[in-house]
Amino acid sequence: MFEDFEDFDFDFEDDGVPRIRVDSATSVTDLELTLQSNHDDFFRRIVDHILSRLEGDRQVLPVAILIDEEGVEYEMQVEEDGYNKALDKANDYFVTIEEYETCDLIKQMYEIIEKKNGLR
């Protein structure tokens, strides 16, 4: 098991999607710590991922890709029923760092979700 979350391999490829190498001893807690240590990049990926899906992009990049010991890749996606919860967490982060332009974008995304779900 990784003793320190900084031991994870958290790399970005040309597409901007983080690749996180994990092994069989990696726990959910270890993975959560890795994502928290790279929270700015991760929350930006979440917003970008959901926005691309809301805009109907045909090819939406995953939030992140987990790569196991054998090189098998697992794509992390945010499913439609998780948009609000993921955006809530991202918005909390952007309020904390006072990046209000992104908060405004997230507010607009909530409105799109509400319209799409027929709540408006």
Secondary structure, DSSP 8 states (H G I E B T S, - for coil): --SSGGGSEEEE-TTS-EEEE--TT--HHHHHHHHHHTHHHHHHHHHHHHHHHHTT-SS---SEEEE-TT--EEEE---GGGHHHHHHHHHHHHHHTT-HHHHHHHHHHHHHHHHHTT--
